[in-house]
Amino acid sequence: MSYKNFPMVPRVIFGRGSFNQLSDILTPKRLSINAPFIFLVDDVFKSNSWLTSRIPLSYDDKIIYISAAEEPKTDQIDMLVEEIILNSKERPSGIIGIGGGTLLDIAKAVSIMLTNEGNAEEYQGWDLVKNEAIYHVGIPTISGTGAEVSRTTVLTGPERKLGINSDFTPFDQVVLDSELTKDVPKDQWFYTGMDCYIHCVESLQGTYLNAFSESYGNMALELCKEIFLGNELTNTQAQEKLMMASWHGGMSIVYSQVGVAHAMSYGLSYLLGTKHGIGNCIVFDHLEEFYPEGVKLFKEMKTKHDISLPKGLCTDLTDKELDIMIDVALSLVPLWENALGKNWKKTITRKKLKSLYQKM
Amino acid sequence: MSYKNFPMVPRVIFGRGSFNQLSDILTPKRLSINAPFIFLVDDVFKSNSWLTSRIPLSYDDKIIYISAAEEPKTDQIDMLVEEIILNSKERPSGIIGIGGGTLLDIAKAVSIMLTNEGNAEEYQGWDLVKNEAIYHVGIPTISGTGAEVSRTTVLTGPERKLGINSDFTPFDQVVLDSELTKDVPKDQWFYTGMDCYIHCVESLQGTYLNAFSESYGNMALELCKEIFLGNELTNTQAQEKLMMASWHGGMSIVYSQVGVAHAMSYGLSYLLGTKHGIGNCIVFDHLEEFYPEGVKLFKEMKTKHDISLPKGLCTDLTDKELDIMIDVALSLVPLWENALGKNWKKTITRKKLKSLYQKM
């Protein structure tokens, strides 16, 4: 038996308004006046001076606004890396991702690809990255994905949707300022929060579970229940707690794995471009047989917050298209193994997946 | 408002038997064949080949056995550092602490003092360390202190008992192998476990509490209740869960503080050499007025495990001796402030502390 030696984010700052300390954090990390900090920022903040005016720019530092309307893609990473190299006198001092899971994953991938040759798609998989990434900072502006603590950056490539999982992927620094999440639209808040909730359910019911993951998973699950089913929290408290739930939910899956919802949601996302949070919700809603308690609670949360999920996504798909989704889902072996054990193939057949997808 | 940018242990491995992976972990960290790894090991393991035969020794690597019968002292650190420098051809590749809080704190302090001039006592306080410590690894063999995650190493010096609190203090690597805790004597298991429990109570009831600390504190507290008041865990489960409780309890106080029990226990320890775990228990047993719920539960745990605490420690002390204890306790301003707020001096007078100590 060999256990994973898990890399943790080595620096974390937590607190309402801690974003104001970004300059203090970055200044000692500047390599030279020619080595800029590159801020990758969700373009919803483009004309939001409340946030952008506090991004500390000096010398050749630059903000690049990026739309999170689509899931991050390998060729998007390659283009960003090329743009950064062409426009910087020296290799950057650091990459700072400001946004949700999409922006955080892009920041992680770009920081890896600035020091590793070739294209991003070559590194999709487990432990394929050779060189240390450049210094990278994650600043979530929406809570739930756990991207701020994970050792993956999930990318859609020409062949598949799969993470770059490596010891060099985690951020060197995370800033947890819940105030940055105050204007998240309600639907998005719910979908992304449910990503965290689903992480917990998949981790806690998985066969890979150990006492490490269990304690983090339980903590995140309790926080999710308090946030999504309770009535006692102020907005600020709920924002702070969801930020911690995302963190702990992310920690829970690093030592275990996600499961059925994530595997199937990757299929949806690959073929239809469905965003990760809502995709997980659409899938999870139909997984009673795998996660009976978890799905029951999920439906209660959905009702309480008056969320209606899109229906009929797969109604008009051809068999060929369904096959593509099924291929993507089936390729995620560790997720199935975690969910259902070594003999998962007995339960999960192409026919089974097809019938599940056709309900969605 | 400025928030602490907290350094986390950047690498952690968790699992029963993960101690066997020590060689894989250390090998890439060896600086040269003349730069040894120094293993500081609790001397209870001296003739325990089950453990010692698995310590991977190469080249000039060395085991130094250290008694944990007394709390670590600043001059003990200075002597160890001198011994290591005199007996090593080059600065060591790393220091590996194997033991309880005492050994872990010694390993942290030695690794700091190998790269910082002067004596250990000069660094007792907050953020006085100038140079990065050498690579250091913590391997707990008893659970509860949280020393494996904290940014302090608590030392008794000529002037005071106080930690070297710095960003360079935390371990670079922690190995969490609960199997190493299987032979801890019952009393010691209880006292050290209660250190964790008391961390949670002091953190959760403290004025410094935030959502970060609260989530870790709640998680550790739930685990403590399950371990010390429940009846459903196997020995292995209880050992694994207590290891995680210690970790989370330690994480909880990094962003808040400990409180009354720790402040007063430092006084006992300074004057009488009372070990930290039992000292905390002796003090906490008399703190109903500060932590009514916490003390009630503590007494239940004590009864359930048939623990009888020493009594009358302070009965024969002179006023001068009591004054020394009171001075040490009162000097720990952040602890009092966390426990009772900015106006703590209104409640905590010398007379009040004297009467409390005299009950112990």
Interface residues (C-beta under 8 A of the other chain):
Chain A: M1 S2 Y3 K4 N5 F6 P7 M8 V9 P10 R11 V12 I13 F14 G15 G17 S18 Q21 I25 Q173 L176 S178 N210 A211 F212 S215 Y216 N218 M219 E222 L223 Q237 E240 K241 M243 M244 A245 H248 Y255
Chain B: M1 S2 Y3 K4 N5 F6 P7 M8 V9 P10 R11 V12 I13 F14 G15 G17 S18 Q21 I25 Q173 L176 S178 N210 A211 F212 S215 Y216 N218 M219 E222 L223 Q237 E240 K241 M243 M244 A245 H248 Y255
